[in-house]
Amino acid sequence: MKLARITVLCIALLMVFSLQVRSQSSPAEAFENVTIHTADGNTIESGTIVWRNGVITDVGKNVSIPFDAYVRDGGDSLHVYPGFIDGLAQWGSPDVPDVDTPERPGDPGYKRAGIQPQRRPASLMKAGADALTKAPKHGFTAAGLGLKGQMLPGQVDLFFIQGNKTKDNVLKSGIGVLAQFEEAQGQAYPSTTMGVMSEFRQLFHDAKALNQQEHYFASVSSNYPAPEENKTLEALYPVMDQEQPFYFVADSKENIERMFWLQDELEFNAVLISGKEAYKKADELKERNIPVLASIDLPEEPEWRASQKEEGEEKEKEKPAEEVQEVTEEMRKFRERQQEAYKAYVQNINKLIEAGVKVGYASNGLDLSDIHKNLKTLQEEGNLSGKQILKMFTQSTADVLGYGQKLGDLEEGRIANFTVFTKSFLDDETEAQYSVSNGQIMEFESSK
């Protein structure tokens, strides 16, 4: 018997040793002679970054490259940045189907009402979605992906973004539940914002009641019927227990206040998504410790303002008198109000940062092709520096998602998530040449 135990122990030790050998035998990879940009905006000239088994093993100057590494030489012309992270995107989500009027509009059922918190992007994602292929070329290596829908569309899952392989690369399922003040489509309840508010309260009441029934059933030996399974309500248990936050989409000051009211009553944790008017409630967001995954979907610049910028004041003066538009006092005041409103939206993120709110990034439906243009506007008119933008897109978003020790920066021990650009990431002519996501490398052809 003793000999058998020794034999089993030896086999187990051999298996562990074999696994260690196999993991170490995976070849390392490296970029050398590149400019490395860390999340705080510091740079390392002529630097080297090495990774093995999906983890960064060394980064900096004068790095010793392992003998088995496959090395790519950047020739001192390439720039390595931490992989961008989208805190809440809809890439790969199926579209919301058209609906008919239900038989009972006042009680249409959870699915018809847009209440499906149990749905998971990992199981519903369209693997060949165009955005999943384009996102790495824009610098994104990870994203929290949600589903399109109404009030409670489903879970938010955190993925490594690897084009068509994204669906099979879930880092964490269920980092939150997506919530929003979106009424049910067509003629069905809840059809108003107040109806949505009421439905949130009812859902929490029903979920608590079901949870109590399940606990009581488990505690008694007999004479109590088993509660019926309800996956919709059960998906809310982690939110009720504050193990999962609501990823709450709200833009207007009024809807942000409504989120506060629900939070006070239902006692859930929240991450504010988009928050285009969040600057109006910045102090309360800070007080409540609610982070913001902010939108950069900016409003259109007023036509008269864009025209002035394009033509320039000097050019305007050179115009013949009949072509110069007369600006009345009423028009001037209107333009002043328009200007103030535009600036407030553009400076939203800066005001949140100044108030001490944790701010990351979420596209929440913004087209990838609009990102670069809007970032330039945030630099020029939103009082954000390039360093602040880089940190927001990397470490700050990772912190909000709860993965700030694994993602968001370039240092030993972090997951190998980074992008190699031909120039600074904010340069108009920059292109992504390589994307590394969880250690897996993709190379892109130049568009020029």
WOQUI-V36717 format. One record per backbone hydrogen bond with DSSP energy under -0.5 kcal/mol. CO is the residue of the C=O (numbers start at 1). NH is the residue of the N-H. Records with the same first field share a line. If there is no record, write none. Layout:
BEGIN
CO: NH ; NH
END
This chain:
BEGIN
1: 5
2: 6
3: 7
4: 8
5: 9
6: 10
7: 11
8: 12
9: 13
10: 14
11: 15
12: 16
13: 17
14: 18
15: 19
16: 20
17: 21
18: 22
19: 23
20: 24
21: 25
22: 26
23: 26
28: 70
29: 51
30: 72
31: 49
32: 74
33: 76
34: 36 ; 47
35: 80
36: 38 ; 44
37: 82
38: 41
42: 38
43: 45
44: 36 ; 47
47: 33 ; 34
48: 60
49: 31
50: 57 ; 58
51: 29
52: 55
54: 416
55: 52
56: 413
58: 50
60: 48
63: 65
66: 69
69: 71
70: 30
72: 32 ; 74
74: 77
78: 35
79: 81 ; 421
80: 37
81: 419
84: 141 ; 142
85: 87
86: 144
88: 364
89: 146
90: 93
92: 126
103: 105
104: 107
105: 108 ; 189
109: 113
110: 114 ; 115
111: 114
114: 116 ; 152
116: 119
119: 155
120: 123 ; 124
121: 124 ; 125
125: 127
126: 129
129: 132 ; 133
130: 133 ; 134
131: 135
132: 136 ; 163
134: 137 ; 138
135: 138 ; 140
136: 139
137: 432
139: 84
141: 161
142: 86
143: 145 ; 159
144: 89
145: 157
150: 153
151: 180
152: 116
154: 178
155: 157
156: 175 ; 176
157: 145 ; 159
158: 171 ; 172
159: 143 ; 161
160: 162
162: 165
163: 166
165: 168
166: 169
169: 160 ; 171
172: 158
175: 245
176: 156
177: 247
178: 154
179: 249
180: 182
181: 183
182: 151
186: 188
190: 184
192: 196
193: 197
194: 198
195: 199
196: 200
197: 201
198: 202
199: 203
200: 204
201: 205
202: 206
203: 207
204: 208
205: 209
206: 210
207: 211
208: 212
209: 213
210: 214
211: 215
212: 216
213: 217
214: 218
215: 219
216: 219 ; 220
230: 234
231: 235
233: 236
234: 237
236: 240
237: 241
238: 243 ; 244
239: 242
245: 177 ; 247
246: 248 ; 271
247: 179 ; 249
248: 250 ; 273
249: 181
250: 275
251: 277
252: 256
253: 257
254: 258
255: 259
256: 260
257: 261
258: 262
259: 263
260: 264
261: 265
262: 266
263: 267
269: 246
271: 248
272: 293
273: 250 ; 275
274: 295
275: 278
277: 280
278: 281
279: 282
281: 285
282: 286
283: 287
284: 288
285: 289 ; 290
286: 289
289: 291
291: 272
292: 294 ; 360
293: 274
294: 362
296: 298
302: 306
303: 307
304: 308
305: 309
306: 310
307: 311
308: 312
312: 316
313: 317
314: 318
315: 319
316: 319
320: 323 ; 324
321: 324
323: 325
326: 328
328: 332
329: 333
330: 334
331: 335
332: 336
333: 337
334: 338
335: 339
336: 340
337: 341
338: 342
339: 343
340: 344
341: 345
342: 346
343: 347
345: 348
347: 351
348: 352
349: 353
350: 354
351: 355
352: 357
353: 356
358: 292
360: 294
361: 87
363: 366
367: 370
368: 371
370: 374
371: 375
372: 376
373: 377
374: 378
375: 379
376: 380
377: 381 ; 382
378: 384
385: 389
386: 390
387: 391
388: 392
389: 393
390: 394
391: 394 ; 396 ; 397
392: 397
393: 85
394: 398
395: 399
396: 400
397: 401
398: 402 ; 403
399: 402
403: 406 ; 407
406: 415
408: 395
409: 411
411: 414
414: 56
415: 417
416: 439
417: 83
418: 436
419: 81 ; 421
420: 433 ; 434
421: 79
424: 427
427: 430
431: 422 ; 433
433: 444
434: 420
435: 437 ; 442
436: 418
437: 440
440: 437
442: 435
END
